[in-house]
């Protein structure tokens, strides 16, 4: 347990889609714990580590979400006494079925596999990818649908490693997990070990550039749309011809911009899906121009 005596609580209430977006927003900025309640969330920051200008940035972010039709009822920041936020997570992280065959659960919960079910254990940390967010759900659904046995897979922006773990359990021949964040890399390695596949997935700390010329049949990227756009042409170097890119982290308002960039970079769109304001997209790499 962290012994700091002063913490800042950020309370937000609103629609489910807005709360999911805001939960990710808070974790991206160093939130140490998150509580969910009916119609709201509470995020916690150590007082001496809360990012400068967080409240203004949060309010601006919520204004943009409201412009997409999402509702917000309350934003409030206040000082609270210290607690063990890691224990609070345990109350809200239960086994969930994210696709017809994939179950995601924390290590302290039991689940007996039935039939063709794949059970993935994820330790909730500050890295994303517990399976609850809509972007993760769409990536897992696409992986289940498009991944072919013996495929070589890269999980770009691996976070908790949930996509890398799923790819291997779905039959991938080899998987490389890449993330620029050291904490995410450590969480990814922890989760690989929990699932007994730490020797089977290569974890790399760094950006796409550290991958060099390695070639993949499928790349899964649940990352910010701006990063996706920047990587559109560069990813061709690492995708085999006819290889697939599964991408999410894209807001509905950004879809046309993302499609335009990838189409001009020599991809074709295989499928687009949406949950709430979030988009998932599958694209195929065409011939080199």
Buried (B, 14 or more C-beta within 10 A) or exposed (E): EBEEEEBBBBBBBBBEBBBBBBBBBBBEBBBBBBBBEEEBBBBBBBEEEBEEEBBEEBEEBBEEBBEBEBEBEEBEBEEEEBBEBBEBBEEBBEBEEBBEBBBBBBEEEEBEEEEEBBBBBBBBBBBBBBBBBBBBBBBBBBBBEBBEEEBBBBBBBBBBBBBBBBBBBBEBEBBBBBBBBEEBBBBBBBBBEBBEBBEBBBBBBEBBEEBEEBEBBBBBBBBBBEBBBEBBBEBBBBBBEEBBBBBBBBBEEBBEBBBEBBBEBBBEEBBBBBBBBBBBBBBBBBEEE
